[in-house]
């Protein structure tokens, strides 16, 4: 890394070169071009104005000091041009990964997702990079690595969005001047998911499981349905959450309290499992619940977008798309379709905006058309 001074229409700039790139910034000093020797190598030979030379000499010493600290090019410039107080602030400036760790540990409803995102980035890209290294080339390399890992489009978008947030906060805090993050763009697509109909829920309720594991998975799914909660919540419910005909619990993701009527079926499900939700590992549950749904008769065909269809062109059945989250999505969708207001549904789902809630609902095109048919305009 080297630094030089250059004259541009009477204004003196400092230029730091590293890895084939140049970083430039005005020193705030100006000089008569006749008193500046552009070709001279030494600073004293370049500048024939004593006052300007003294000021440049201080900047030059600071730049050498910054290079000795193994700072990044933009940091060298900031350090060289800073006053004494600013120098101390810059010396305390957190690195990208120091700030990212603090950001990930910051109390938040999305703390777990934040920490996971940064762990993924660190695993794929390493932790040697600092603020100025997180440029467009870095971002594109990260995208390729995530795609190679088999991450879904939306998961890659999620990781990218959190990286961008850290860079944006660092920029606002003046920890860096790297603006490449403003152009970080990752694709996002509509999630392909289903919601089980009330009739399909009845099929599950009446299904006679052929193994104990199938029974536990069926019961756990139905507990999720009758509470409209996430797996992290419904898998830890017990009879102690029941109070005066209601079930109460705090959502693990948001720490919001949820209070909803406890249906007789929910009470029965807890009682026949010893007063607690069946204890089934999340991964195991998602593997078995598809077979449970298939054996229960949930066999309709799902129409998927082109990029989601099977490579061999065969049909995708509804049972194949059942997962731990289908339970929650099904209840919320069925409540809304039955006439419960969006506001009341959101009290259960935890959505903060109507737009995000509406995207979450799974109302098929056929259902929408049937609803339109009932409108007087189409009579």
C-alpha positions in Angstrom: 0.0 0.0 0.0 1.3 3.4 -0.9 0.1 7.0 -0.7 0.9 10.0 -2.8 -0.3 13.6 -3.3 -1.8 14.9 -6.5 -2.7 18.4 -7.7 -6.1 18.8 -9.4 -6.9 22.4 -10.5 -5.0 23.8 -7.5 -6.6 21.4 -5.0 -4.3 18.8 -3.4 -5.6 15.3 -3.1 -4.3 12.3 -1.2 -4.2 9.0 -3.2 -3.9 5.6 -1.6 -3.1 2.7 -3.9 -3.6 -0.9 -2.9 -4.3 -4.1 -4.9 -4.5 -2.3 -8.2 -7.1 0.2 -6.9 -6.8 3.8 -6.0 -8.7 5.7 -3.3 -8.8 9.5 -3.6 -9.9 12.4 -1.4 -9.2 16.1 -1.3 -7.0 17.2 1.6 -8.8 20.5 1.8 -5.6 22.3 0.9 -5.0 24.4 -2.3 -1.9 25.8 -3.9 -0.8 27.9 -6.8 0.0 25.3 -9.6 3.2 27.2 -10.2 4.4 26.2 -6.7 3.7 22.5 -7.2 6.0 20.0 -9.0 3.8 17.1 -10.1 6.8 15.0 -11.2 8.9 15.3 -8.0 9.1 12.3 -5.8 9.7 13.9 -2.4 7.0 15.9 -0.7 9.5 18.8 0.0 10.4 18.9 -3.7 6.8 18.9 -4.8 5.6 21.8 -2.6 7.3 25.2 -2.7 4.8 26.8 -0.3 6.1 26.5 3.3 2.7 26.8 4.9 1.1 24.2 2.7 4.1 22.0 3.1 3.8 22.0 6.9 0.1 21.0 6.7 0.8 18.3 4.1 3.7 16.9 6.1 1.3 16.3 9.1 -1.0 14.5 6.8 1.9 12.5 5.3 3.0 11.4 8.8 -0.5 10.3 9.7 -0.8 8.3 6.5 2.5 6.5 7.2 1.3 5.8 10.8 -2.1 4.4 9.5 -0.3 2.2 7.0 1.8 0.9 9.8 -1.4 -0.1 11.6 -2.3 -2.2 8.6 -5.5 -0.2 8.0 -7.6 -0.4 4.8 -7.0 2.2 2.1 -10.1 4.3 3.0 -9.2 4.1 6.6 -5.7 5.4 5.9 -7.2 8.4 4.2 -9.7 9.1 7.0 -7.0 8.6 9.6 -4.5 10.9 7.8 -7.0 13.7 7.4 -8.6 13.5 10.8 -7.9 15.8 13.7 -6.5 14.4 17.0 -9.9 13.8 18.5 -11.1 12.1 15.3 -8.0 10.0 15.2 -8.8 8.5 18.6 -12.4 7.7 17.4 -11.1 6.0 14.3 -8.7 3.9 16.3 -11.7 2.6 18.2 -13.8 1.9 15.1 -15.1 -1.7 15.2 -14.2 -4.0 12.3 -17.0 -5.3 10.2 -17.1 -8.6 12.0 -16.9 -7.0 15.5 -19.9 -4.9 14.6 -21.7 -7.8 13.0 -21.3 -9.9 16.2 -22.7 -7.0 18.3 -25.6 -6.6 15.8 -26.3 -10.3 16.0 -26.4 -10.4 19.8 -28.6 -7.3 20.0 -31.9 -8.1 21.7 -34.5 -8.5 19.0 -37.3 -10.7 17.9 -35.1 -11.8 15.0 -31.9 -12.3 17.0 -31.7 -16.0 16.3 -32.1 -15.4 12.5 -29.5 -12.5 12.6 -26.9 -14.7 14.3 -27.6 -17.6 12.0 -27.2 -15.3 8.9 -23.8 -14.0 10.0 -22.7 -17.6 10.8 -23.6 -18.7 7.3 -21.7 -15.8 5.8 -18.7 -16.4 8.0 -18.7 -20.1 7.1 -18.9 -19.5 3.3 -16.7 -16.4 3.1 -14.4 -16.4 6.1 -14.0 -13.6 8.7 -10.9 -11.9 7.3 -12.8 -9.2 5.5 -13.5 -5.7 6.8 -15.9 -2.9 5.7 -14.2 -2.0 2.5 -13.9 -5.6 1.4 -17.7 -6.1 1.4 -18.0 -4.9 -2.2 -19.9 -6.0 -5.3 -17.4 -8.7 -6.1 -17.8 -10.1 -2.5 -21.5 -10.0 -2.8 -21.6 -11.9 -6.1 -19.2 -14.5 -4.8 -21.4 -15.0 -1.7 -24.5 -15.5 -4.0 -22.7 -18.2 -6.0 -21.5 -20.0 -2.9 -25.0 -20.0 -1.4 -26.5 -21.3 -4.7 -23.9 -24.0 -4.7 -24.9 -25.0 -1.2 -28.4 -25.5 -2.4 -30.0 -22.6 -0.5 -33.4 -21.6 -1.7 -33.9 -18.3 -3.6 -35.7 -16.8 -0.6 -33.1 -18.0 1.9 -30.4 -16.4 -0.2 -32.4 -13.2 -0.2 -32.8 -13.3 3.6 -29.0 -13.7 4.1 -28.3 -11.0 1.7 -30.8 -8.6 3.3 -29.1 -9.0 6.7 -25.7 -8.4 5.2 -27.0 -5.2 3.7 -28.5 -4.1 7.0 -25.1 -4.4 8.8 -23.3 -2.5 6.0 -26.0 0.2 6.0 -25.8 0.7 9.8 -22.0 0.8 9.6 -22.2 3.5 6.9 -24.6 5.5 9.0 -22.2 5.2 12.0 -19.4 6.4 9.7 -17.4 3.3 10.2 -16.8 3.1 6.5 -17.4 4.8 3.2 -18.0 1.8 1.0 -21.3 2.4 -0.8 -21.3 -0.8 -2.9 -23.9 -2.3 -0.5 -26.5 0.1 -1.8 -26.5 -1.9 -5.1 -26.7 -5.3 -3.5 -29.7 -7.0 -5.2 -30.9 -10.6 -4.5 -33.9 -12.3 -6.0 -37.0 -13.1 -4.0 -39.9 -15.3 -5.2 -43.4 -16.1 -4.0 -43.3 -19.0 -1.6 -44.9 -22.1 -2.8 -46.9 -23.4 0.1 -50.3 -24.8 0.9 -52.9 -24.5 3.5 -55.0 -27.6 4.4 -58.8 -27.2 4.1 -61.1 -28.0 7.0 -62.1 -31.3 5.2 -58.4 -32.2 5.0 -58.0 -31.5 8.7 -60.9 -33.9 9.3 -59.1 -36.5 7.3 -56.1 -36.1 9.7 -58.3 -36.2 12.8 -60.0 -39.4 11.7 -56.8 -41.1 10.5 -55.7 -44.2 12.3 -51.9 -44.1 12.4 -50.1 -47.4 11.8 -47.1 -46.6 14.1 -46.6 -44.7 17.3 -44.3 -42.2 15.5 -47.0 -41.5 13.0 -49.5 -41.0 15.8 -47.3 -38.5 17.6 -46.6 -36.6 14.4 -50.3 -36.4 13.6 -51.2 -35.2 17.1 -48.4 -32.7 17.1 -49.5 -31.3 13.7 -53.1 -30.9 15.0 -51.9 -29.1 18.1 -50.1 -26.7 15.8 -53.3 -26.3 13.8 -55.6 -25.6 16.7 -53.2 -23.0 18.1 -52.1 -21.4 14.9 -48.6 -21.3 16.3 -45.1 -22.0 15.0 -43.4 -25.3 15.6 -41.1 -23.7 18.2 -44.2 -22.8 20.2 -46.7 -25.6 19.7 -44.0 -28.3 20.3 -43.5 -27.1 23.9 -47.1 -26.6 24.9 -48.4 -28.4 28.0 -51.7 -28.5 30.0 -50.1 -25.8 32.2 -50.8 -23.4 29.3 -54.5 -24.0 29.7 -56.4 -21.4 31.8 -60.2 -21.0 32.0 -60.9 -22.4 28.6 -58.1 -20.5 26.9 -54.5 -21.5 26.0 -51.9 -18.9 26.7 -48.2 -18.8 25.7 -45.5 -16.4 24.7 -44.2 -16.7 21.1 -40.5 -17.7 21.1 -39.8 -15.6 18.0 -41.5 -12.3 19.0 -42.0 -12.8 22.8 -45.6 -11.6 22.3 -48.3 -13.2 24.4 -51.0 -15.1 22.6 -54.3 -16.0 24.2 -56.8 -18.0 22.1 -59.8 -20.3 22.9 -58.7 -23.8 23.7 -60.8 -26.1 21.5 -62.0 -29.4 23.0 -59.9 -31.2 20.4 -56.8 -29.3 21.6 -57.5 -30.3 25.2 -58.0 -33.9 24.2 -54.8 -33.9 22.2 -52.7 -32.7 25.2 -54.5 -35.1 27.6 -53.9 -38.2 25.5 -50.2 -37.4 25.2 -49.7 -37.2 29.0 -50.5 -33.4 29.3 -47.7 -32.3 26.9 -47.2 -31.9 23.2 -45.5 -35.0 21.7 -41.8 -34.6 21.8 -40.6 -35.1 18.2 -37.5 -33.6 16.7 -38.3 -30.9 14.1 -36.3 -32.6 11.3 -37.9 -36.0 12.1 -41.3 -34.5 12.2 -41.0 -32.9 8.8 -39.9 -36.2 7.3 -42.8 -38.2 8.8 -45.7 -35.8 8.6 -45.7 -36.0 4.8 -46.3 -39.8 5.0 -49.0 -39.2 7.6 -50.7 -36.7 5.2 -50.5 -39.2 2.4 -51.9 -42.1 4.3 -54.7 -39.8 5.6 -55.8 -39.2 2.0 -54.5 -35.7 1.4 -53.8 -36.4 -2.2 -54.9 -33.5 -4.4 -52.5 -32.2 -7.1 -50.8 -28.9 -6.6 -50.2 -26.5 -9.6 -46.7 -25.1 -9.2 -44.9 -22.4 -11.1 -42.5 -23.6 -13.8 -39.3 -23.3 -11.8 -40.8 -25.3 -8.9 -42.0 -28.3 -10.9 -40.3 -31.6 -10.7 -37.6 -32.2 -13.3 -39.3 -35.3 -14.7 -42.6 -33.5 -15.2 -44.5 -35.6 -12.8 -47.3 -34.2 -10.6 -46.7 -32.8 -7.1 -49.3 -33.9 -4.6 -50.5 -31.9 -1.6 -49.2 -34.4 0.9 -45.7 -33.7 -0.4 -45.9 -30.1 0.6 -47.1 -30.6 4.1 -44.6 -29.4 6.8 -44.5 -28.2 10.3 -45.5 -24.7 9.2 -48.5 -25.9 7.2 -50.4 -26.3 10.5 -50.2 -22.6 11.4 -50.8 -21.4 7.8 -53.9 -23.7 7.6 -55.6 -22.4 10.7 -55.0 -18.7 9.8 -56.2 -19.2 6.2 -59.3 -21.1 7.3 -60.2 -18.6 10.0 -60.0 -15.8 7.5 -62.0 -17.7 4.9 -64.7 -18.4 7.5 -65.2 -14.6 8.1 -62.9 -13.8 11.0 -61.4 -10.3 10.4 -57.9 -9.8 9.3 -57.2 -7.9 12.5 -58.3 -10.8 14.7 -56.4 -13.3 12.6 -53.3 -11.1 13.0 -53.7 -11.2 16.8 -53.0 -14.9 16.5 -50.4 -14.9 13.7 -48.4 -12.0 15.0 -48.2 -10.2 11.7 -47.7 -6.5 12.2 -48.9 -5.2 8.8 -51.9 -6.1 6.7 -49.7 -6.5 3.5 -47.5 -9.1 5.1 -50.5 -10.9 6.5 -52.2 -11.0 3.1 -49.1 -12.5 1.5 -49.1 -15.2 4.1 -52.7 -16.4 3.3 -53.1 -19.2 0.9 -56.3 -18.5 -1.0 -56.3 -20.5 -4.2 -57.3 -18.9 -7.5 -60.3 -21.2 -7.7 -61.5 -20.1 -4.3 -61.1 -16.5 -5.3 -63.1 -17.1 -8.5 -65.9 -18.8 -6.6 -66.1 -15.8 -4.3 -66.3 -13.5 -7.3 -69.1 -15.5 -8.8 -71.2 -14.7 -5.7 -70.8 -11.0 -6.3 -73.9 -9.2 -7.7 -71.8 -7.8 -10.5 -71.3 -11.2 -12.0 -74.9 -12.4 -11.5 
